[in-house]
Amino acid sequence: MQTSFDAVIVGGGIVGAATAASCARAGLQVALVERDMLGGGATAAGMGHVVVMDDSEAQFALTRYSQLLWSRLAAQLPDSVEYETTGTIWLAADDEEMAEAERKHRFYCDRDVPAQLLNARELFDLEPNVRPGLAGALLVPEDAVIYPPTAALHFAKVAEHLGATLVIGRSVTQMGSGRVVLDCGAELTARCLINATGTCAPELTRDVPVKKRKGHLVITDRYLGFVRHQLVELGYLKSAHSVSSNSVAFNVQPRKTGQILIGSSRQYGDETSNVDQEILSAMLQRAATYMPSIGDLNALRVWTGFRAATPDKLPLIGPASFDETVWLATGHEGLGITTSLATGELLAAKLTGRESAIPIEPYVPSRFVKPDNQDVASHKEPLCNGKA
């Protein structure tokens, strides 16, 4: 097996796999290491919502860029990825939330993102199972849904087709100074080592400001047409902003199979995979306040997963400050599916010395480093010029 590369990516979730594909496409010699299965972990536990968000200009730039990448790639994705442009409807329960819908509408329209305000009647016409009495909603029609595990597998296979080496079923015991040590004792060397292990990133790279944030999901039997768009309450944004307290919010997604994913919850401090019955009950009750008949549906499975959360709600993309060979691609929390493609493209551009579509600076890990520590983001040399 080849042991020397331009980049070794550790973590075969959707972020790591998309990064491997982008780097391989840019002409880099790549290895992708995954200890379990490709597309497992948080990727397998997530909803698969490809969504534009506007908590900050940096979040908007990353999510919109990535959403456009997904759209351009859609025709090349296999059917197993289940890519579908469902659109997102942000539900406003009252006048205060309708004012937020109007703000989001202005924000998106100012940045050329299609969006449409809906009154109560228009909302009911689009989603007749939503309860009457809501103030209105905002439709963002270009948002999409995918099935994340098969997307990660697809990107890994694309990378392999372009010459990448896949190392599956091997854990990494050490990572730094240009080398990755596997549990079998083998070593892979590279000028760039990318830690894309999500919530496990601090186990391989010190001082990574990532915490586990637990979430629950429920999937139902097949009910074609019961939900037609991704539906999210605007109150979701309040719960998502909390960095300490537990919360639930209404968030449902239609699958191509006719099944419905029901979320969502956020917990800190509970690092077990056990289903929290109190949280689950609150989550389902919240769903029923927006779709009263959802309680009549047959649930097939409940599971939990962990999001990799950072203090400022933005991912860590770029070089670590203490070792110029170590780079990070983690901390995406609930937006890892959306922003996986943009993350890969930003890293590939940085590593090959090309100009990226959006600036990488808002996401570099050095933003959390004390001023007396050296920031390597500004002087990292490209690995190569990539393909012509």
Secondary structure, DSSP 8 states (H G I E B T S, - for coil): ---EEEEEEE--SHHHHHHHHHHHHTT--EEEEESS-TT-HHHHHS--EE----SSHHHHHHHHHHHHHHHHHGGGS-GGG--B---EEEEE-SHHHHHHHHHHHHHHHHTT---EEE-HHHHHHH-TTS-TT--EEEEETT-EE--HHHHHHHHHHHHHHTT-EEEES--EEEEETTEEEETTS-EEEEEEEEE--GGGHHHHSTT---EEEEEEEEEE---TTS--SEEEETTHHHHHH-SSS-EEEEEEEE-TTS-EEEEEEEBSS--S----HHHHHHHHHHHHHH-GGGGGS-EEEEEEEEEEE-TTS--EEEE-SS-TTEEEEE--GGGHHHHHHHHHHHHHHHHHT---SS-SGGG-GGGGS-TTS---TTT---S-----
